[in-house]
């Protein structure tokens, strides 16, 4: 499930939460600082699990908020599959 969606208009700018977002394939979130940029794979949209934010806060006695992670989409209860050789993936782990 998606817990939150964030965007920022400029690099290092304040992230703002939105109720919904317009996504364009291979470009990202309309209105976000990384929309249509392609300096590195995955730059256009980033995800993080809320469980990882909670683990970080617990393990390091911190209290960072969801937007502090600087990721566009915060999920909960979703297992991510990926490959360490993206975009030249032949299998997922």
Protein Blocks (a to p, Z undefined) as FASTA:
>chain_A
ZZbdcddfbghiacdddfbdcddehkbpehiakgoiafbghklpccddfklmmmmmmmno
pabdfklnopabdcehiacdddfkbckbfbdZZ
